[in-house]
Amino acid sequence: MIGCRIDSPAPRRLGLTLMELVVVLTILVALGGIVAALLPDFLTKAHDAVTVTNIAEVDKAIMGFLSTNLQYPDYFDSITNGTNMYSRAVFNPTGSYSSQYGNQATYNGQNVFSVTSLTASQSQSLMAGGIQHLMTMQDPPSNDGATFGCYLSAPFNPTTGAANSGSFQTVSSTSTPKVIMVNDPSYMQNVMHVPPPSDGNGGIQLYNTDYIYVVFGLGQYCSIVGNRAYGMFECPVSFGEHQYEQPQNSYARMLCAFRVYSDGDRCEFVGSAHPDPTGFGTAAMHTEEFYQTN
């Protein structure tokens, strides 16, 4: 009988060799360097795309609400604590981050926004538009952050639905709340592309005597939020590409601008925007930034 030799099987490899590991790590480091360099641009583009979409959806929802109810939603955020501008508003020149990014919220040499008390007739203008309550911001914010913790701990009683004392400012002919005003009407015309109103006779109304522009936040207690008829399932929140623009650090709700008349005529919604260190981050600005970012 002829003998035969049976070779034993080759030993199984249990891992990579040192050289293979070095090659893999080198490739990963190279890819990581490429991705890290591109990441800020990706964040900027994502922020721009989402913001432009949110602005369009908010504009459509508010105008749809007006068409159906013949008035605007109620319970907007006042972006004040009832006295001063909310300190965590990213456009607040004296706020928490003003020292980090500088006082950029200026236009024609003055601050874009300031706090003012409405007159009785201006309050009537808001009321005629259906805006009868403005949420008071908690200042400073709680541990929930600048956006989600900007109210009193429980603005409304969950059982009865009644409002807790001090949770909002009432708008009436005898109660003239503090609001955020746009200081220069040309800012609205040149940045927000809002044309000045006509007086009905072909003339233009005077800014200081006939109307002002005010700014509110579309917060979680606004009466349009959760209303499926207008597509406003949730309250939009913006996540900026900078650390100081994150919801934990600064107020990151959408801003809604209204023209308020000094003779008591119904206020007019003129558009929404994203809060920006320069004031309003408009759809046009974010669209331009999207296409300019590589």
SEMI-274715 format. One record per atom (N, C-alpha, C): residue in three letters; x, y, z. Coordinates in pm, whole numbers, plus 32768, in hexadecimal, padded with zeros to 4 digits. Atoms other than C-alpha are relative to their C-alpha. Example, Ala and Ser with C-alpha at 12.3 -4.5 7.8 and 13.67 -1.06 7.14 Angstrom:
BEGIN
ALA80597F898000 ALA84CE7E3E830C ALA805A80788000 SER7FAE7F897FFA SER85577F9682CA SER7FB3806D8049 
This chain:
BEGIN
MET80557F898000 MET800080008000 MET8059807C8000 ILE7FAC7F89800C ILE809081417F91 ILE7FD080688065 GLY80257F997F9D GLY8096823C80AC GLY7FEE808A7FBF CYS80157F78802F CYS801C83A18077 CYS800A80628075 ARG7FEE7F9B7F97 ARG806084DD8133 ARG7F8E80667FF9 ILE806C7F9D7FF7 ILE7F4585B8819F ILE8034807D8045 ASP7FCE7F837FC5 ASP7FB2871F81D1 ASP7F9A803B8060 SER80597FBF7F9F SER7F2287D282FD SER7FD180867FC7 PRO80337F808034 PRO7E44890382B0 PRO805380768031 ALA7FB57F877FDA ALA7EE38A5C82B4 ALA7FC08042807A PRO80397FBF7F88 PRO7EBB8B1483FE PRO7FA780777FDA ARG805D7F928019 ARG7D948C0B8407 ARG803980848035 ARG7FD47F7C7FD4 ARG7DE38D7E8419 ARG7F97803C805D LEU805C7FCB7F9B LEU7D498E23854B LEU7FF380987FFC GLY80097F708007 GLY7D7B8F8E84E8 GLY805880387F94 LEU7FAD7FBC8062 LEU7E2F908D8419 LEU809080078030 THR7F737FED7FDC THR7FA490AC840D THR801580928024 LEU7FE07F777FDA LEU804A91E38493 LEU8006805A7F87 MET7FF77FB0807A MET8091925D8334 MET7F7580207FC8 GLU80887FEA8031 GLU7F24923182CE GLU7FB780678055 LEU803D7F9F7FA7 LEU7EB092F483FF LEU8033808D7FE3 VAL7FC57F7E8020 VAL7F9E940F83AB VAL7FC380387F81 VAL803B7FD3807E VAL7F15941E8248 VAL7F70802F8014 VAL808C7FDC7FE7 VAL7DA8942282C0 VAL7FF68084804D LEU80047F857FB1 LEU7DEC953083C3 LEU802A80797FAE THR7FD47F928057 THR7EA2960382C2 THR7F8E802E7FA5 ILE80707FDE8057 ILE7D7795F281D9 ILE7F928049804F LEU80677FC17FAE LEU7C84964982F4 LEU8025808E8027 VAL7FD37F797FDC VAL7D5597748360 VAL7FF3805E7F89 ALA800C7FAD8078 ALA7D6197F381FB ALA7F6F80247FE3 LEU808E7FE58016 LEU7BE897CE81D2 LEU7FC8805F8069 GLY802D7FA97F95 GLY7BAF98718324 GLY802780907FE9 GLY7FD47F79801E GLY7C7C999D82BA GLY7FAE80417F94 ILE80547FCA806C ILE7BB099C6817D ILE7F7580238034 VAL80877FEA7FCC VAL7A6199A48233 VAL7FFF80768061 ALA7FFC7F937F9E ALA7ACA9A8F834D ALA800780877FBA ALA7FF57F818049 ALA7B269B9A824F ALA7F7C80287FC0 LEU807F7FE48042 LEU79D39B7B81A4 LEU7F8C8012805F LEU807080027FA3 LEU78FD9B5C82DE LEU7FC280898019 PRO803F7F7D7FEC PRO78CF9CD48321 PRO7FA780297F8B ASP80527FDF8075 ASP78509D0281BD ASP7F807FAE7FFE PHE807880547FFB PHE77619BDD81E5 PHE7F9C80388066 LEU80577FC97F99 LEU76D89C758327 LEU7FBE80817FD1 THR80367F828032 THR76AD9DC98284 THR7F947FE87F98 LYS8062801D8068 LYS75F99D3A8157 LYS7F817FC5803C ALA8076803D7FC0 ALA75139C668232 ALA7FB08069804B HIS80447F957FB7 HIS74C49D92830E HIS7FB6805C7FA1 ASP803F7FA78061 ASP747B9E6D81E0 ASP7F847FBF7FC2 ALA807080438042 ALA739B9D6A8138 ALA7F887FF3805D VAL806E80107FA0 VAL72CE9D258271 VAL7FC180878022 THR80347F7C7FDE THR72AC9E9782C4 THR7FA780387F92 VAL80517FD08070 VAL722D9EF38169 VAL7F7A7FB87FFD THR807D804E7FFD THR712C9DDA8181 THR7FA6802D8072 ASN804F7FD77F8C ASN70BE9E4582DE ASN7FC080897FEA ILE80377F7A8018 ILE70919FB08274 ILE7F877FF77FA3 ALA8070800D805E ALA6FB59F4B814F ALA7F887FBE8043 GLU806E80457FBF GLU6EE69E5F8227 GLU7FBB80588067 VAL803B7FA77F9C VAL6EB39F5D833D VAL7FAD806C7FBC ASP804C7F998049 ASP6E4AA06C8246 ASP7F7C7FC67FCD LYS8079803D8037 LYS6D549F7E81A2 LYS7F9C7FDE806E ALA805A80277F93 ALA6CC69F0282ED ALA7FB88079803C ILE803D7F8A7FC3 ILE6C8CA05D837E ILE7F9B80407FA1 MET80607FC7805E MET6BE7A0DE8241 MET7F877FA57FED GLY8070805D8005 GLY6B139FA38232 GLY7FA5800F8079 PHE804D7FEA7F85 PHE6AA89FDC839A PHE7FAD80807FF3 LEU80477F838012 LEU6A4BA1428345 LEU7F8A7FF07F9F SER806980128063 SER6981A0D88214 SER7F897FB4803A THR806B80527FC7 THR68BB9FDB82DE THR7FB880448073 ASN80377FCA7F84 ASN688AA0968425 ASN7FED80987FFE LEU80067F6F800C LEU68A0A20083AD LEU804A80468072 GLN7FA97FC77F9C GLN69A3A23C84BB GLN80807FAD8008 TYR7F8080467FF3 TYR6B08A1D98511 TYR80007FA7807B PRO7FF580537F87 PRO6B73A0D0860D PRO801F8058807A ASP7FEA7FB97F81 ASP6B8FA138877B ASP80727FBB804C TYR7F9980357FA6 TYR6C91A0FE888E TYR80887FF07FBD PHE7F777FFB802F PHE6DCCA15687CE PHE805E801C8076 ASP7F9B7FDC7F9C ASP6F0EA1748897 ASP802180947FF3 SER7FE47F718004 SER6F4FA2DE88F5 SER8096801D7FED ILE7F6E7FF28001 ILE70CDA2A78900 ILE802D806C8063 THR7FDB7FA87F91 THR70CEA3818A38 THR7FD97FBB8082 ASN802980307F7C ASN70B6A33D8BAB ASN7F97805A803C GLY80637FA07FD3 GLY6FA8A4458BBE GLY803980898015 THR7FBC7F7F7FED THR70ABA5588BE7 THR806F80147F9A ASN7F8D7FF58058 ASN71E8A5158B22 ASN7FFF7F917F96 MET7FF180668066 MET724AA45189EC MET80397F81803D TYR7FD280827FCF TYR727BA2DF8A30 TYR80987FF57FED SER7F6E7FFC8005 SER73ECA2BC8A84 SER803D7F987FA4 ARG7FCB80698055 ARG7416A17C89BA ARG7FD3800C7F6F ALA801A7FE7808D ALA7395A2138876 ALA8085801D7FBE VAL7F7B7FF7803B VAL74C0A1EE878F VAL801B80897FC4 PHE7FF07F7B8039 PHE7480A34886FC PHE8000806D806B ASN80007F9F7F93 ASN7478A3F18853 ASN808E80398010 PRO7F787FC97FFA PRO75A4A4E1884C PRO803C8000808B THR7FCD80057F77 THR75BFA4D389C7 THR7FEB7F76803E GLY802180857FCE GLY756BA36089E4 GLY80797FAC8022 SER7F9B805C7FCB SER762FA22F8A4F SER80767FEC7FA2 TYR7F96801F805F TYR76F9A20B890F TYR8033807B7FB6 SER7FD77F878047 SER772AA37688A9 SER809880128003 SER7F6F7FF07FF6 SER7892A36D8924 SER804A7F9E7FA6 GLN7FBF80658052 GLN78DBA23A884F GLN7FF980217F6C TYR800B7FE5808F TYR7857A2A486FE TYR7FF880957FE0 GLY80047F708017 GLY7850A41C872D GLY7F7380317FE5 ASN80847FC68016 ASN772CA5078709 ASN7FE8800E7F69 GLN80177FFF8090 GLN76D5A4A885A4 GLN7F72802B7FDD ALA808C7FE1801C ALA7561A4EF85C4 ALA7FEC80967FF4 THR800C7F708017 THR7584A6508541 THR7FDE80197F6D TYR80247FD98088 TYR74FCA701840E TYR7FF880987FFD ASN7FF97F6E8008 ASN753EA86883A3 ASN8033803E8082 GLY7FBF7FC97F89 GLY760FA89584DB GLY7FB47FF08082 GLN804A80147F85 GLN7508A82985D9 GLN7FD87F6E800D ASN802B80897FEA ASN7492A6E78677 ASN7F827FE27FAF VAL807380278051 VAL739BA62B859D VAL7F827FFC8056 PHE807580157FAB PHE72B3A5DA86C2 PHE800F804E8082 SER80057FC67F7A SER724BA6878802 SER7F7C7FDA803F VAL807C801D7FB8 VAL7140A657890B VAL7FB08080800E THR80577F8B7FF4 THR7019A7438906 THR7F7B7FD7803C SER808780177FCD SER6EC9A76289B2 SER7F9C802B7F95 LEU80677FDC8061 LEU6DA1A75A88C5 LEU7FA3806B803A THR80677FA37FD6 THR6CAAA87688D2 THR7F797FB78003 ALA8085803E7FFB ALA6B3AA82D890E ALA7FCE7FE17F74 SER802E80178089 SER6AF0A853879A SER804F7F907FBC GLN7FAF806C8039 GLN6C11A76F8739 GLN7FD67F798039 SER8036807B7FC6 SER6B8DA66B882C SER7F7D7FDA7FBC GLN807D801A8048 GLN6A3CA68E8782 GLN801D7FC67F76 SER7FDA80358083 SER6AEBA64B8636 SER801F7F6B8009 LEU7FE4808F7FEC LEU6B6FA4FF86BB LEU7F807FB4801E MET807D80437FDC MET6A20A4A78754 MET7FA67FEE7F87 ALA8053800B8078 ALA696EA4EF860C ALA802F7F8E7FA6 GLY7FCA806F804C GLY6A54A3EC8572 GLY7FF77F7B8049 GLY8010807C7FB4 GLY6A01A2E9867E GLY806E7FE28062 ILE7F9080167FA3 ILE6B42A30C8747 ILE7FDE80468084 GLN802E7FC87F81 GLN6ACAA33D88AD GLN80587FD98076 HIS7FA7802C7F96 HIS6BDBA28F8977 HIS808C7FEB7FC7 LEU7F7580158026 LEU6D57A2898966 LEU80467FB98072 MET7FBE804E7F99 MET6E20A1838A21 MET8078804C8039 THR7F907FC07FBC THR6F12A2128B22 THR80747F9D800A MET7F8C80587FFD MET7071A1838B0C MET803D7FFE808B GLN7FBA800C7F81 GLN7124A1008C3E GLN8090802C7FEC ASP7F7B7FC78012 ASP726AA1B88C70 ASP804980068086 PRO7FBE80588061 PRO7362A11E8CA7 PRO7FB77F7B7FF2 PRO8046807E8018 PRO72F49FCD8C18 PRO80247F968067 SER7FE9806F7FA4 SER72DB9E8F8CE3 SER80647FA07FC4 ASN7FA18064802F ASN73B29D598CBB ASN7FD57FBF7F7D ASP802E8038807F ASP72DC9CF78B90 ASP803A804A7F89 GLY7FC07FB8806C GLY73999DF78AC5 GLY7FB6807C7FD5 ALA80317F7D8026 ALA735D9F418A1A ALA7F807FFA7FAF THR8076800B8055 THR724C9EC08930 THR7F907FB28044 PHE806780547FC5 PHE71949DAC89E6 PHE7FE280248092 GLY80167FD87F75 GLY71B99E418B41 GLY7FEB8095800F CYS800A7F6D7FFE CYS71659FA98AEA CYS7F7E8032803D TYR807E7FD77FC4 TYR700E9FAA8B92 TYR80037FE48096 LEU801380297F76 LEU6F979F938CF7 LEU7FF07F698003 SER7FFE80927FF9 SER6FA29E2C8D73 SER7F7F7FC17FCC ALA808180358031 ALA6E309DFA8D24 ALA7FA680757FDC PRO80527F8C8026 PRO6D919F188C5E PRO7F6B7FE5800B PHE808D80227FF9 PHE6C449E5E8C56 PHE7FEC7F88805B ASN802380727FAC ASN6BA19D768D51 ASN7FD37F8D7FA6 PRO8024806D805C PRO6B959C238C9E PRO7F767FC5801A THR808280377FDE THR6A529BC58D51 THR7F8E805C7FD6 THR806B7FA1801D THR69819CFF8D31 THR8017804F7F80 GLY7FE17FB08076 GLY6A359DA48C0D GLY800D8093801E ALA7FF67F737FDB ALA6A3B9EEA8CCF ALA8092802C8001 ALA7F787FCA8003 ALA6B6B9FC98CAE ALA802F8023808C ASN7FC57FD87F82 ASN6C529FF78DD4 ASN802380947FFE SER7FEA7F707FF5 SER6C89A1598E4F SER808980257FC9 GLY7F827FCE8036 GLY6D92A2168D8C GLY80357FB37F89 SER7FCC8052806E SER6DB2A1138C77 SER7FF280447F79 PHE800B7FB8807F PHE6D41A2038B67 PHE7FD58090801A GLN802E7F757FFD GLN6D00A3718B21 GLN7F7B80097FB6 THR80817FEC8041 THR6B98A3CF8AD3 THR8006807C7FA9 VAL80067F90805D VAL6B61A4AD89A6 VAL7F7380398003 SER80837FC07FFD SER6A43A5A289D7 SER801380977FFC SER7FF77F6E8006 SER69F1A71489C6 SER8034803A8083 THR7FCE7FD17F7F THR6A4DA72F8B36 THR807F7FBB802B SER7F8480487FE0 SER6B71A63B8B36 SER805980057F84 THR7FA77FE98072 THR6C8AA6A98A4D THR80847FB7801A PRO7F8C80547FE0 PRO6D96A5988A4A PRO808280357FC5 LYS7F7B7FE68036 LYS6F0AA5B08A0B LYS80187FA07F8C VAL7FE780538076 VAL6F6CA53388B4 VAL808780277FC3 ILE7F867FE3804B ILE709EA52287D1 ILE7FDB804D7F83 MET801D7FAB8073 MET7095A63A86D0 MET807980067FA4 VAL7F977FE88062 VAL715DA65C858F VAL801880967FF8 ASN7FE47F717FF2 ASN720AA7AC85B1 ASN7FFB804E7F7D ASP7FF67FBA807E ASP7234A8018442 ASP7FA87FBB7F98 PRO805880408062 PRO711DA7C08343 PRO80497FD87F80 SER7FB680238079 SER721DA7BB822A SER80427F77800D TYR7FCD80897FEC TYR72AAA67D82C7 TYR7F9B7F9B7FCC MET8069805A802E MET715DA5D38283 MET7FF480057F68 GLN800F7FF18091 GLN7152A65C8122 GLN80787FC57FB6 ASN7F88802B8047 ASN72BBA60880C6 ASN802C7F738022 VAL7FD580857FD5 VAL72F7A4C9818D VAL7F8F7F9B7FF4 MET8072805B8006 MET719DA42E81AC MET7FAF80127F80 HIS80457FE4807E HIS7129A4C1805F HIS7F6A80198016 VAL808A7FDC7FE0 VAL6FECA54A80FF VAL7FE6808C7FCB PRO801B7F7A8034 PRO6F5EA66E8035 PRO7FB680548067 PRO804A7FAA7FA3 PRO6EE2A79A80FC PRO7F6E80057FD9 PRO80908000801F PRO6D67A7AE8116 PRO7FD580827FC0 SER803B7F89803D SER6C99A8A08049 SER7F928034805A ASP806A7FC47FAE ASP6BADA99480F2 ASP7F797FFC7FBA GLY807D800C8049 GLY6AA4A9427FEE GLY7FEB806D7F99 ASN800D7F92805F ASN6AD6AA847F2F ASN807E800F7FAB GLY7F877FFC804F GLY6C19AA2D7E83 GLY80798031804B GLY7F907FD27FB0 GLY6CF1AAB77F9D GLY80367F918058 ILE7FC280607FA6 ILE6DD2AA038097 ILE7FEF8032808F GLN80147FDA7F75 GLN6D85AA028209 GLN808680208043 LEU7F877FDC7FB7 LEU6E80AA9D82F5 LEU801B7F9A806D TYR7FDB806B7FA3 TYR6F3DA9A383CA TYR7FE580248091 ASN80067FE17F71 ASN6F4CAA578517 ASN7F7480218031 THR80857FD67FD4 THR6DE0AAC0851C THR7F947F9B7FDD ASP806D80538030 ASP6D19A9B98461 ASP800E7F6A801B TYR7FF080907FEB TYR6DAFA8608496 TYR808D7FE08032 ILE7F7E80357FD8 ILE6ECCA798852C ILE80047F6C7FDA TYR7FEF80908014 TYR6F58A63C84EE TYR80287FC08085 VAL7FDF80477F86 VAL6F5DA5488612 VAL80207F6E7FDE VAL7FCF80888018 VAL6FF6A3ED8632 VAL7FD57FA68073 PHE802480667F9F PHE6F6EA2BB86E4 PHE80427F7B7FDB GLY7FCD8086801A GLY6FE7A1568705 GLY7F8C7F9D7FF4 LEU80658069800F LEU6F1DA02C868F LEU80257F8E805F GLY7FDD805F7F98 GLY6F359F6687D2 GLY7F9D7F8D800B GLN804D807C7FF4 GLN6EA29E1E8845 GLN7F7180178033 TYR80877FE67FCD TYR6D709EC488E4 TYR7FAB80517F9E CYS804E7FB68064 CYS6D049F8087AC CYS7F8A7FAA7FD3 SER807C804A801A SER6BA09F1E8751 SER80007FB77F7A ILE7FFC80468080 ILE6C049EAB85F3 ILE804D7F7D8009 VAL7FAC80777FF2 VAL6CF89DA38672 VAL7FAA7F888026 GLY804D80797FE9 GLY6C699C458669 GLY7F807FFA7FAF ASN80797FFB8051 ASN6B539CAD857C ASN801E7FC27F77 ARG7FE0804A8079 ARG6B609BAF8463 ARG7FC680427F83 ALA803D7FC18074 ALA6A829C808382 ALA8060805C7FB7 TYR7FA27FA3803D TYR6BA59D6C8344 TYR808C7FC57FF5 GLY7F818044800E GLY6CBD9C6B8344 GLY8065801F806C MET7FA47FDC7F95 MET6D569CF58484 MET7FF87F97806F PHE8008806F7FA1 PHE6D7B9BA68533 PHE8055801A807C GLU7FA67FE17F93 GLU6E9F9C178607 GLU8032808F7FF0 CYS7FC97F7A8004 CYS6F3D9D61865F CYS808E7FFB7FC7 PRO7F7A8009803D PRO706D9D96857A PRO806D8031805E VAL7F897FDA7FB5 VAL71C29DA88620 VAL807580047F9F SER7F8D7FF18059 SER72FA9E21856F SER807E7FD08045 PHE7F7E802D7FCF PHE744C9D7B859C PHE806B80417FA8 GLY7F9D7FB8804E GLY75549E718526 GLY80847FB67FF8 GLU7F8080438010 GLU76AF9E1484B4 GLU8066802B8068 HIS7FA67FD07F98 HIS774F9ED885D3 HIS7FCF7FD3808A GLN802380307F7B GLN77589E6D873E GLN7FA0805E8046 TYR80577FA27FB8 TYR76B59FAC87BC TYR7F7480047FC6 GLU80848003803C GLU758E9F7186D1 GLU7FB17F828022 GLN8046807A7FDD GLN75349E1E8763 GLN7F8F801D8062 PRO80757FE57FA9 PRO73E09E088817 PRO802180048094 GLN7FDB7FFF7F73 GLN748D9DC68962 GLN803880888029 ASN7FB87F867FDF ASN754C9F0C894D ASN7FB480807FDF SER80497F878027 SER7466A005889D SER7F757FDC7FCD TYR808A8014802C TYR72FBA030883D TYR80007FDA7F6D ALA7FF380378088 ALA72D29F5D8702 ALA7F787FE77FBE ARG8082800A8043 ARG71629F8586A4 ARG7FFD805E7F87 MET80127FA98073 MET70EBA0258562 MET7FC98087802E LEU802E7F797FE2 LEU70B0A19E856C LEU7F9280287F9F CYS80707FD28053 CYS6F6CA23784EC CYS7FF380978010 ALA80077F6F7FFD ALA6F5CA3A7848F ALA7F74802E7FD9 PHE80847FC78019 PHE6E1BA4748496 PHE800C80977FF3 ARG800E7F6F8009 ARG6DC8A5D48428 ARG7F8A80278058 VAL80667FD57FA0 VAL6D04A67A8542 VAL7FE080937FE9 TYR802B7F788021 TYR6C3AA7B384FD TYR7FDE8050807D SER80147FA87F8D SER6C2AA8D985E9 SER7F718033800A ASP808C7FD47FF9 ASP6ABEA9248593 ASP7FA17F8F8025 GLY805380707FD5 GLY6A43A7CD8603 GLY7FD47FA37F91 ASP8022805B806D ASP6A17A73384A8 ASP80427F788015 ARG7FCE80887FEA ARG6A4EA5BC8499 ARG80917FF27FD4 CYS7F738018801E CYS6BBBA55784A4 CYS800D7FA47F87 GLU7FE780518076 GLU6C59A4A98379 GLU807E7FAB8014 PHE7F8B80588001 PHE6D41A37E836E PHE8051801D7F82 VAL7FAD7FDC8074 VAL6E67A3D9828D VAL806A7F987FDF GLY7FA2806A8023 GLY6F3EA2A0829E GLY80477FC68079 SER7FB580447F96 SER700BA1AD836D SER80947FF87FDA ALA7F7080078017 ALA7181A17F8391 ALA803E7FAC806F HIS7FB2804A7F9D HIS728CA0C58451 HIS804E80638055 PRO7FB27FA47FAE PRO732EA172857E PRO80947FF87FDD ASP7F767FF98030 ASP7487A1E38514 ASP804A806C804F PRO7FB77F987FB8 PRO759CA2AA85C1 PRO7FF3808A7FC0 THR80117F808044 THR7560A3B884BB THR7F7080328004 GLY808D7FDD7FFA GLY73E9A3BE84FE GLY7FAC7F917FC6 PHE805080648044 PHE7315A2FE8405 PHE80577FB07F9F GLY7FC680568066 GLY739CA1D38346 GLY7F907FDB7F9F THR806F8011805C THR72B6A1E08217 THR80157F887FA4 ALA7FF6806D8060 ALA726BA0D58113 ALA806280237F92 ALA7FA47FD6806A ALA7328A19F800E ALA80917FF6802E MET7F7980067FCB MET745BA1B780EC MET80317F70800A HIS7FD8808D7FF1 HIS745FA0428136 HIS800B7FBA7F7A THR7FF480398085 THR74229FE87FCB THR808580277FC0 GLU7F817FD18037 GLU754AA0BD7F62 GLU80767FBA8043 GLU7F9480437FB8 GLU7626A0258071 GLU800B7F6E7FD6 PHE8000808D802A PHE75BF9EC58005 PHE80507FEE7F7E TYR7FBF800F8082 TYR76389EFA7EA1 TYR808E80367FFF GLN7F777FCE7FFA GLN77729FB67F06 GLN805B7FA48050 THR7FB1805E7FB0 THR77E09E9F7FF3 THR802B7F8B7FA9 ASN7FCC806C8053 ASN78BF9DA17F48 ASN7FE17F78803E 
